[in-house]
Amino acid sequence: MLPSDKIDKAFKAIVEEAEKLTKKDLPNKVQKRLNKIISIAKHQSDVRGLKGGCCHPGHGEKSCK
């Protein structure tokens, strides 16, 4: 399994490449799918960057382990 920091970099690379594609003239359906990919990849990158913190505000720390 890859260390969390390498996975974080991979998700950031996905975001970067998907954002480049959103600047092209693509059908609306494709744009929506790219935005969904960007959203998921950013969330995963944020979660991995927490380094053991809780990703769900308001939940007890026990529920996120």
N, C-alpha and C positions, 0 to 999 in steps of 0.2 A: 504494500500500500504506500502511496506517495505521502510525504509529509504535508501538513496542512498549508504551509506557505507555497509549495509548488502547485497545489490545487488552486489556491487563491490566485496565483499568477495565471494559471490556465483560464480561469473564469474571467479575469480581467482582459485576457487576450481575445476571448470570445466576444466580450462586450465591444472591444475596440474594432474588431472585424465586422461585427453586425452593424455598428454605428456607421461605418464606412458605406455599407450597403444601403442604409436608409437614405443616404444622400443621392442615390441613383433614382432614376425615373422607373419605378416598379409599380405593378398593380397594387391597389389598396389592400387586397387580401394578403399579399406578400409583406407589405409594410406592417400590417397588424401582427403577422407572425414574427417578424424580426423584432418588433417592439416587445412581444411576449418573451422571446429569447433573451433580449437585453435585460428585461425586468427580472427574470429568473436568475440569470448569471450574476447580476448585481446583488441580488439577495443572497445568493450562495457565497459570493465573495465577502459580503458584509458579515454573514454568519461565521465564516471561517476566520475572519479577522478578529472575532471576539475573543478567541483563545481561551475558551472555557467559560465565558460569561453566558448569561441567559439571552436567548434571541427573542423571547416573548415577554415584553414588558408587562408587569402586573402578575406574572406567574412566579411561584416560588422557585427557588434555585433547584430544588429537588426534582421538579417536574421537567427540567430541561437536561438532565443528565442521562 
